[in-house]
Amino acid sequence: MSTEAEAEQTAATSPSEVPPTAPCSVVWSEGRPYVLESPAGRPHWVGTDTRGRPQRLTRADLLRRGWSHRRAS
């Protein structure tokens, strides 16, 4: 494993690292993109599951699953 990949994985799983809070921010989790939506003050991350169905995650869900600013290669 390369040093860059190790650093990216560590950043994705670090508890001190929190997802962005700006609307329309994009992060990657488990190889899939998620976009931050915040209708009526209840922000959530929207993406798709492995079968292409819409999926909504809370910030806690995203932290538990791990996330990154970049797509894993």
N, C-alpha and C positions, 0 to 999 in steps of 0.2 A: 504494500500500500504506500502510495506516495505521501510525502509530507503535506502537500496541499490538500489531498483528499482527507488525511487525518485531521487537519485543522478545520476543514469544512464540516466533518462529521462531529467533531467536538463542539463547534459553534452551534450546530443544529440540536445537540442534546444538552447543552449547558443550561442549567436551571436559571442562571442569572440573565440569560439572553431571552428577551421577550419579543413577540411578533410586533410588526409595525402597527400603528394605530390610525394612520391616514386612510381615509376611504379610497377604495380602488387599488390598494396595495396588493401585490402578488407575492405569494410565497409558495414553496414546493414542499410537499409532504408525501412520503411513500411513492415518489415518482410522478405525482400528479399536482397540477397547479391549483391554487385556491385564491380567490379574490375576496378582499374584505368589503362587506356591505354593511351599512348601518342604518336600516330603516327604523324610524321612531326611537332612536337612541339605544337600540339593542343590537350591537355589532355581532356579526357572525361571518365565518369564512365559508364561501360557497365554491364547490367544485363538483367532481363526479366520482362515483365509486368505480370499481374495476369493471363493472358492466355498463358504464356510461350513464347510470342513473344519477340525478341530482343528489348532492350530499351537502348538508349544512353542519359545520363544526363550530363549537364555541372556542374561545381562547384556551380554556383548560384542555379541551380535546386536542387541539393543535399542539400544545406543550407536551401532552402525554405521548402523542404519536411521534413527535420530533418534526422539525421543519428546517428549511434553509432558504436563503435569498436566491440561491442558484439551483438549477436542475442538476441532479446527480447524473454523472456520466456513466 
